[in-house]
Amino acid sequence: MKLLVTAALGADQGQLDELRALGHDVVYVADEQAPLPEGASEAEGIVCNALFLHHDQAQFANLTLVQLTSAGLDRAPVADLEARGVTVFNARGVYSVPIAEWVVMQVLQIAKHASFFHHNQAARKWEKQRDLTELAGRTACIVGFGDVGQEVAKRLRAFGVRIIGVRQHPAPSALADEVVGPEGLDEALASADFVVLTVPLTPSTHHLLNERRLAMLKDDAMLVNVARGAVIDEEALVAALEAGRFAGVALDVFEREPLDADSPLWGFDRCLVTPHNSFVSDRNARRLFAAVLTNLTSRRSVWE
């Protein structure tokens, strides 16, 4: 297979050689925004992240397979590719564990007022904080109960948290006390102490948490977003924070990235901001490359 591989895979020379040893004619692209090298348009398979934001998928006339290095599908014209018969894989499961661990870290930081102790340590100040919250017995609403959401559920259940999963096609799960469909979202949000967003960004989830739904959340709820920034209406969120609502908000994703330096989200003590970093792990590269090998093999009959 003629295989276009971009730097988004993070493959080292040994892994590129492994792909070639499997019979692939590998064309390596270091910069997805740059003009493509000669022969790249003949690719039958592409491994990339945001290549299609800069290059029209129609130029790849021989394409049969696309492997995205992200879990999200919003950077690729999936409908157009699948209409052509191109099989599209995402990096399902590759980043679920580190993202879930990040969620738990942020929930604990908020519940245990970690910033208070960090600030006092920097100031060499000995002062107790009496207003700490237990996770046990609380309710978490996980919106998007797929791989990431279920990994979050595993970890929160260990703290004695009640889990409500929300997904497009609900089915009972051993990892949740209840799983509901989109029609149950509002009730689930209203009952939750923690709301965790792991849902993919689609037209139906754009501003899923709008002003109306943010108003449904408890005033002392915790809100964590590891989905996509546009799942939350940021203007409505800023207004809610300015009104003194929520025990804490943890955001790893934003409508515009990088987050503007003048965004008010930087300035709230109750808002934890990280730079789309929750997926990072020392084990991702190994998992991602293994997923690529598996998916290339599973589609071999298409192009042999």
N, C-alpha and C positions, 0 to 999 in steps of 0.2 A: 504494500500500500504506500502511495506517496503521502507522507504525513508531515503537515506543517505544525511545528511545535514552537510555542512562544515561551519567553522567559517566565511567564506566569506559572508554568509548571514547576519552576525551581529545580529542574533536572541538572545534575552534574554531568560531566563528560562520560563517566561510567554508565550512567543511566541512558544517555543518548546512544551510546554504543550498544547497550542492551537492546534498545529498540531496533537498531540496525541489524543486530544479530538475529532478531526474530523475522527479518526479511523486509523491514520497512525502509523506504527511501526517505530519510528525515531531512526536512528543510527547517533550519532553526532561525527564529526571528527574535531579536533581542528587544525590540521596541514595537509594541502593538500599534502605536500611532504613526510610525514611520512608513514610507513607501515600501512595498513588499519586494523582496528580491525576485530576480528572474526565475520563472518556473513555479512560483508559489501559487499562482491561480490554477495550476493543474492538480492541486491537492485533492486527494480523496477523503482524507481525514484531517481534522484540525483539533489541536489541543490548545486552549486559550482561555483568557478571562474576558477582556473587553475589546477584543479584536474587531467585532462587528459594530462597535460604536464608531469606528474609524474607516472601515472597509465594507463595501456592499457585499452581502452574501451572494448576490447574483453573479459576481465575477468568478465564483468557484463552480464551474459547470460540472465537474466530476464528483462533487462532494456527496458522500454517503454517511458520514459520521462526524459529529462534533462532540468533543469532551470539554466541558467547562471546568475550570479549576475552582469555581465558586459554587457554594450551595444554592445561591440565588440564581434565578433564570432571567432577571429583568435586564441584563446587559446583552442579551442575544435575541434576535428576531425568531423566537421559537416557533410561532405559528407559521411564518413563511418557510422556515426550514422543514418543518414537518409536512407542510403541504407539498414540498418537493420530494418527500420520501426520505429525508435525511433524519437519521436517528440522533437524538440529542441526549447526552448524559450530563448530569450535574455532579458535583462532588458530594453526593449524599453520604452522610455519616462521617465524612473526613474530619469535620470541625466540631461535631456535636459535643464531644467530651470537654474540650477546653472552653467552649462557650457556656456549657452548663456549669462548669466550675467557676467561671467569671460571674455568672448570675448569683450563685450562692455567696461568693465573696462580697458582692455589692449589697445583697440583702442583709448579710451579717454586719457589714460596715454601717448600714443605716440603722439597723435594730440596736446595735451596740454602741452607736455614736463614736465610731472609730476616729472621726476627724477631730473630735474634742480632745482625745488622748494624744493624737499626733501633734496638734497645735501646742498642747501643754508640755509635751516632751521637748519640743523645739524651744519653748520658753523656760524650760527647767522649772516647771510649776507643778507642785503637788496639790491636786484637787480631785476629789471624787465626783463622779457623775452618777446621780441617783435615778435618772430617768431612762433606764435601759429596758428593752422589750424582749420577751421570749418569742421564739418562733413556734414552739410546741403549742398545739391547739388552734393555731391560726388557719386561715383558708387562703390558698393560692389559686388564682385563675390563670391558667396557661393558655394563651390564645395562639393557636397553631400547635396542635398536639402531634407533630411528626417526630422525626429523629431527635432534633434539638429539644423540643418540648418534653419528650419522654425522658431524655437524659436529665433534664432539669427536675422532672417529677421524681425520678429515682433518688436524687440527692435531697430534695426537700422532704420527702417522706421519711428519710432517716432522722429528721428533726421533729417528726411528729406532726407535720403539716398536712392538713386535708387538701386534696387536689381536685380541682374541677378543670378538665380539659375541654377546649373548644376547638372543633375541627369541622371541615366542610362535610365530611361523611362520618358521623359519629358511630362508634362501636365500643362496647365495653372493653375496659383495659384493666389488667391487674395493677397498673401503675397509677390509677386514678380512682377516686371515690365516685366520680361521676364524669361522663363525657357527653357533651351536648353539641348540637349543631349551631349554625349561625343564628337561628331563631332564639336560642337560649343565651346569647351573648350578653344582652343587657342585664338580665337577672343575675348571671354569673359575675359580671363586673360589680354590681351593686353589693354582692355578698362577700367580696374578696377583701382580704387584708393586704395581699400582695398580688399585683397584676404583672405578668411576664409576657411580653410580646415576642413570639418567634415565628409569626405567620409570614409567608412570602408576600412580596409587594406585587399586587395585581390591580387592575382597575377597581375591583370590588373592595380591596383593602386599603386603597389610597385614603388617607385621613380617616381610617376606621375609628380611631379615637379622636373624634371631633369635639367641639365645645359641648354638645349635648351629652356625649358619653363620658367625657371627663367629669362633668357635673354629677354623674351617677356614682362615681367612686367615693368611698368614704373619705372624710376630710383628713384622716390619719393613715390612709392607704400608702403603700409603697408601689412605685411604678418602675418597671425595668424594661428597656427596649433593646433587644439584640436582633431585631428583624431588619427593617429598613427605616430610615428616618421619616419617610413620607407616610408611614403607617399612622403617625401622630400628626395632628395639626399643631405645629410648633407655636404659632401665634396664640392659639387657645391654651396651650400648655403654659406659656409664659404668663398669660393672664391669670391662670389658676395659681401659679406659684406666687405671683405678686399679691394675690388675695390671701396668701398664707396657708394654702391648702397643701396637703400631703406631708406625710412624715419624711419622705425622701423620694427622689427620682434618680435613677441611674440610666444614663444614655450612652450607648456606644456607637450609635448611628444617627445621622442627621439628614435633613432634607437637602442641604448643600454641604458637601464635604470638599476640602476641610471646612470646619465650622468657622464662620467669620469671626475675626478677633473682637468685633463690636457686638456680637450676639449677647443678649442679656442672659442666656443660659449659663455663660461662664460665671456669672456673678452671684448666683444663689448658693448659700451655704448648704441648702437641702438638695442641691442638684450635683450629682457626680458625673463628670464628663470625661470620657476616654476616646481616643482617636481611631475608632473602628478597629479595635485591637483585641477584642474578646476571643477571636478565633485562633490567635497565635499560640503555637505549641511546638515543643522540640520534637514531637512525633508526627506532625502533620505531613511532612515531606514523604515519609515512608508510607503513610496511609494513602496519600494522594497518588503516588506512583503505582502502588499496588492496585488501586481502583482503576487507573488508566489501563494497566496491563489486562485486568479482568474484562473491562469493557471492550477493549480492542479485540480480545479473543472471542468474546461472545458474539461479535458482529462479523467475524471472519468470513462466514458463508456469504455475506453480502458482496464482498469484493474479491474473493478468490476466483 
